[in-house]
Amino acid sequence: MTELEPDLPGNYAAVLGSLKVLVKEAQYRAQRAVNTAMVELYWNIGQTILDKQASEPWGSKVLDRLARDLRAEFPHMKGFSRTNLYNMRAFAGAWNGQEPIVQTSSGQLSWSHNVALLTKLNEHGLRRWYASKALEHGWSVAVLEHQILTQLHTREGAAPNNLEARLPGEGTDLAREVAKDPLVLDFLGLTEEAEELAIEQAMTLRMSQTLAEFGPGFAFYGRQYHLDVEGEDFYIDLLLVHVPTNRFVVVELKAGRFKPEHLGQLNFYVAAVNDLVKFPGMAPTVGILVCGSKHEPTVRYALDGSSQPIAVTSYTYDKLPPEERDALPSPAAITAALEQGSVGSAADGE
């Protein structure tokens, strides 16, 4: 045990411990308040959709457009995907009584808990029962799903069991999940991803404004281009077309230094564009990965090609086949585009 410094009061450790508890309790109350506000927002969005669909032709195409427009207005919030809008609609439909959603057990749970209740249960009475139990015992989503799967409602009051002892809650699991819920942090715009997204958006904007620096033959196709891969939403930073070789060029920008997972993400996008976007007769898509810092952007290239199913081969510019190299701007051209944008931005801010 660490000894206290001689000049500290004897009860210092106890006071410090009590202050730590106060800080954590205040943090938890704030997190719960934000979570409740977000769940209420999602219910209101879902109810708005239900109201519109009751009187107007608000079909899937309208919801797709709504998801795009909300993401464009609030780019740091991941909760506005097409799939989540449908979840919001189902959420409002499932909790449509006179009682405000914030006064229900469901309103005090995380959004992930509510999605589990919606997808795992069909009866509203059971949803209310499990929501109440999850809040009472502080279940994590995993524990909630386990209890639903094993039909706890049919076993409660039957033969004694030690299930609760083996799956303790005491509020800690729920508190932990609320604190770490990425949607809650996105709701406030406080995540590292949100900060990185702002940087990447600035980089993307500079590049799209300076396409002439890339060389002849490039056409702009889309920024934050949406891909729907079996119900999951993905967004390409910049999608170009190289007209002379008739192929798409995927550009992904990452703030900070290169990480191996960046290359995997880019190759995934290249494969998805080939499968979902590329028109018949077009040449295979190629990809550019730009990892930038304030002073030294790094350009890497990747192609969707592999000699083994589990490996994706990556190339540097000088190792690209001639036809792929012709379809890409040189690293110097990309760097010039970024630096030109940086100089312009700096001048604008002076």
C-alpha positions in Angstrom: 0.0 0.0 0.0 1.4 3.4 -0.9 2.1 5.7 2.1 0.7 9.2 2.2 3.0 12.1 1.9 3.8 13.6 5.3 2.2 16.9 4.6 -1.2 15.4 3.7 -4.0 15.1 6.3 -4.6 11.7 7.6 -8.1 11.5 6.1 -7.0 12.6 2.7 -7.3 9.1 1.1 -10.9 8.8 2.4 -11.9 12.2 1.0 -10.2 11.5 -2.3 -12.2 8.2 -2.5 -15.5 9.9 -1.8 -14.8 12.6 -4.5 -14.0 9.9 -7.0 -17.4 8.4 -6.3 -19.1 11.8 -6.7 -17.4 12.3 -10.1 -18.3 8.9 -11.4 -21.9 9.3 -10.2 -22.2 12.7 -11.9 -20.7 11.3 -15.1 -23.2 8.4 -15.1 -26.2 10.7 -14.5 -25.0 12.9 -17.4 -24.5 9.9 -19.6 -28.0 8.6 -18.7 -29.5 11.9 -19.4 -27.9 12.1 -22.9 -28.9 8.5 -23.6 -32.5 9.2 -22.7 -32.5 12.4 -24.9 -31.2 10.4 -27.8 -33.7 7.6 -27.3 -36.5 10.2 -27.2 -35.2 11.7 -30.4 -35.2 8.4 -32.1 -38.8 7.7 -31.0 -39.9 11.2 -32.3 -38.2 10.5 -35.6 -39.9 7.1 -35.8 -43.3 8.6 -34.9 -42.8 11.4 -37.5 -42.2 8.7 -40.2 -45.2 6.7 -39.1 -47.4 9.8 -39.2 -46.2 10.7 -42.7 -46.7 7.2 -44.0 -50.2 7.1 -42.7 -51.2 10.0 -44.9 -48.6 10.4 -47.7 -46.6 8.0 -49.9 -43.5 7.9 -47.7 -42.0 4.6 -49.1 -38.5 3.2 -49.0 -37.1 5.7 -51.6 -38.2 8.6 -49.4 -36.6 7.0 -46.3 -33.4 6.5 -48.3 -33.4 10.2 -49.2 -34.2 11.1 -45.6 -31.3 9.1 -44.3 -28.9 10.7 -46.8 -30.1 14.2 -46.0 -29.8 13.7 -42.2 -26.3 12.3 -42.6 -25.3 15.2 -44.8 -26.6 17.7 -42.1 -25.1 15.8 -39.2 -22.1 13.9 -40.6 -20.7 12.9 -37.2 -23.8 11.0 -36.2 -23.8 7.3 -37.3 -27.4 6.8 -36.1 -29.0 8.1 -39.3 -28.4 5.1 -41.5 -31.2 3.7 -43.5 -31.4 0.6 -41.3 -31.6 2.7 -38.1 -34.4 4.8 -39.5 -36.4 1.6 -40.0 -35.5 0.7 -36.4 -36.8 4.1 -35.2 -40.1 3.5 -37.1 -40.5 0.1 -35.5 -39.6 1.6 -32.1 -42.3 4.2 -32.3 -44.8 1.7 -33.5 -44.0 -0.7 -30.6 -44.1 2.0 -27.9 -47.2 4.0 -29.0 -49.1 4.4 -25.7 -50.1 7.5 -23.8 -47.1 7.3 -21.6 -44.1 9.4 -22.9 -41.2 7.2 -24.0 -38.9 8.8 -21.4 -41.1 7.6 -18.6 -40.9 4.0 -19.7 -38.3 1.4 -18.8 -37.3 1.3 -22.5 -36.6 5.1 -22.4 -34.0 4.5 -19.7 -32.2 1.7 -21.6 -29.6 2.2 -24.3 -30.6 2.2 -28.0 -28.8 -1.2 -28.4 -31.0 -2.6 -25.7 -34.1 -1.3 -27.5 -33.0 -2.8 -30.8 -32.6 -6.1 -29.1 -36.1 -5.9 -27.7 -37.5 -5.0 -31.1 -35.7 -7.8 -33.0 -35.9 -10.6 -30.5 -39.5 -10.2 -29.3 -42.8 -9.8 -31.1 -45.2 -9.3 -28.2 -45.3 -5.8 -26.6 -46.1 -7.2 -23.2 -42.9 -9.2 -23.2 -40.9 -6.3 -24.4 -42.1 -4.2 -21.4 -41.4 -7.1 -19.0 -37.8 -7.6 -20.3 -37.2 -3.9 -20.5 -38.2 -3.5 -16.8 -36.0 -6.4 -15.8 -33.0 -5.1 -17.7 -33.4 -1.7 -16.0 -33.9 -3.3 -12.6 -30.9 -5.6 -12.8 -28.7 -3.5 -15.0 -28.3 -6.1 -17.7 -25.9 -5.6 -20.5 -27.3 -6.3 -24.0 -25.6 -9.7 -24.1 -27.3 -10.6 -20.8 -30.7 -9.3 -22.1 -30.4 -11.4 -25.3 -29.5 -14.4 -23.2 -32.5 -14.0 -20.9 -34.8 -13.6 -23.9 -33.3 -16.6 -25.7 -33.7 -18.8 -22.6 -37.2 -17.4 -22.0 -36.7 -16.1 -18.5 -40.3 -15.1 -18.3 -41.4 -18.7 -18.4 -39.0 -19.7 -15.6 -39.3 -16.9 -13.1 -41.1 -18.2 -10.0 -40.5 -21.8 -11.0 -37.7 -24.0 -9.5 -34.9 -22.1 -7.7 -31.9 -21.4 -9.9 -28.6 -19.5 -9.7 -29.0 -17.8 -13.1 -29.0 -14.3 -11.7 -26.0 -15.0 -9.5 -24.1 -16.1 -12.6 -25.2 -13.1 -14.6 -24.8 -10.2 -12.1 -25.9 -6.8 -13.0 -26.4 -4.4 -10.0 -26.6 -1.6 -12.6 -22.9 -1.8 -13.5 -23.3 -3.5 -16.9 -26.0 -1.1 -18.0 -24.0 1.9 -16.8 -20.9 0.6 -18.7 -22.8 0.1 -21.9 -24.5 3.5 -21.8 -21.1 5.1 -21.2 -19.5 3.3 -24.1 -22.4 3.5 -26.5 -20.9 4.9 -29.7 -24.2 6.4 -30.7 -24.5 8.4 -27.5 -21.0 9.8 -28.1 -21.8 10.5 -31.8 -25.0 12.3 -30.6 -22.8 14.8 -28.8 -20.0 14.8 -31.4 -17.4 13.9 -28.8 -15.7 10.9 -30.4 -12.3 10.7 -31.9 -14.0 9.5 -35.0 -16.0 12.7 -35.2 -12.8 14.8 -35.0 -11.2 12.6 -37.6 -14.2 12.8 -39.8 -14.0 16.6 -39.8 -10.4 16.5 -40.9 -11.2 13.9 -43.6 -14.1 16.0 -44.9 -11.8 19.0 -45.2 -9.3 16.8 -47.1 -12.0 15.4 -49.3 -13.4 18.9 -50.1 -9.9 20.1 -51.0 -9.3 17.2 -53.3 -12.7 17.5 -55.0 -12.1 21.2 -55.6 -8.7 20.6 -57.2 -9.3 17.6 -59.5 -7.5 19.5 -62.2 -4.3 18.8 -60.3 -4.8 15.0 -60.7 -4.3 15.2 -64.4 -6.6 14.9 -67.4 -9.5 12.6 -67.7 -10.9 12.5 -64.1 -14.6 13.2 -63.4 -16.3 13.6 -60.0 -18.9 10.9 -59.3 -19.7 11.2 -55.6 -18.6 12.4 -52.2 -19.4 10.2 -49.2 -20.8 7.8 -51.7 -23.3 5.5 -50.1 -23.0 1.7 -50.4 -25.7 -0.6 -49.1 -24.1 -4.0 -48.5 -26.8 -6.4 -47.5 -28.4 -3.9 -45.2 -25.2 -2.4 -43.8 -24.3 1.2 -44.7 -20.8 2.2 -45.9 -19.6 5.6 -47.3 -16.7 6.1 -49.7 -14.9 9.4 -49.2 -14.5 10.2 -52.8 -15.6 8.3 -55.9 -14.1 9.4 -59.3 -14.3 8.1 -62.8 -11.2 7.9 -65.0 -12.8 8.5 -68.4 -9.9 7.4 -70.7 -9.7 4.0 -69.1 -13.4 3.8 -68.2 -13.0 2.8 -64.6 -14.0 4.0 -61.2 -11.3 5.2 -58.8 -12.0 5.0 -55.0 -10.3 7.6 -52.9 -10.2 7.1 -49.1 -8.7 9.7 -46.8 -7.5 9.1 -43.3 -6.3 11.6 -40.8 -3.1 10.7 -39.2 -0.6 7.9 -40.1 -1.2 4.8 -42.1 -2.7 1.8 -40.3 -2.9 -1.7 -41.8 -6.7 -1.7 -41.4 -7.0 1.3 -43.7 -5.8 -0.9 -46.6 -8.3 -3.6 -45.8 -11.1 -1.0 -45.8 -10.1 0.4 -49.1 -9.9 -3.0 -50.7 -13.4 -3.8 -49.4 -14.7 -0.6 -51.0 -12.9 -1.4 -54.3 -14.5 -4.9 -54.3 -17.9 -3.5 -53.4 -17.8 -0.9 -56.2 -16.8 -3.6 -58.7 -19.8 -5.7 -57.5 -22.5 -3.1 -56.8 -21.7 0.1 -58.8 -19.5 -0.7 -61.8 -21.4 -0.7 -65.1 -21.0 -3.5 -67.6 -18.0 -3.1 -69.8 -16.1 -0.9 -67.4 -12.5 -1.8 -66.4 -11.8 -3.0 -62.8 -11.9 -0.3 -60.1 -8.7 0.9 -58.5 -8.2 2.6 -55.2 -6.1 5.4 -53.6 -5.5 5.7 -49.9 -4.3 9.1 -48.7 -3.1 9.2 -45.1 -2.4 12.8 -44.3 -0.9 14.7 -41.4 -0.4 18.5 -41.1 2.9 18.5 -42.9 3.3 15.2 -44.8 0.5 13.4 -46.6 1.3 9.8 -47.5 -0.2 8.3 -50.7 -0.7 4.5 -51.0 -2.4 2.5 -53.7 -4.3 -0.7 -53.5 -5.9 -3.0 -56.1 -8.5 -5.7 -55.5 -6.3 -8.6 -56.5 -5.0 -11.6 -54.7 -3.2 -14.9 -55.3 -4.8 -16.4 -52.2 -8.4 -16.0 -51.0 -7.5 -14.7 -47.6 -4.9 -12.2 -48.7 -5.2 -8.9 -50.5 -2.2 -7.8 -52.4 -1.2 -4.1 -52.1 1.0 -2.2 -54.4 3.0 1.0 -54.3 2.7 3.3 -57.3 5.9 2.2 -59.0 4.8 -1.5 -58.9 1.4 -0.9 -60.4 0.7 -2.5 -63.8 0.9 0.2 -66.6 -2.9 0.2 -67.3 -3.6 0.9 -63.6 -0.9 3.5 -63.3 -2.4 5.3 -66.3 -5.7 5.4 -64.5 -4.3 7.1 -61.4 -2.8 10.5 -60.6 0.8 10.4 -59.5 1.5 10.7 -55.8 3.0 14.1 -56.5 -0.2 15.3 -58.1 -2.3 14.1 -55.1 0.1 15.8 -52.7 0.0 19.0 -54.8 -3.8 19.0 -54.6 -3.8 18.6 -50.9 -1.1 21.2 -50.3 -2.8 23.7 -52.7 -6.0 23.3 -50.7 -4.1 23.7 -47.4 -2.4 27.0 -48.6 -5.8 28.3 -49.8 -7.4 27.4 -46.5 -4.7 29.0 -44.5 -4.9 32.2 -46.5 -8.7 32.3 -46.1 -8.3 32.0 -42.4 -5.8 34.9 -42.0 
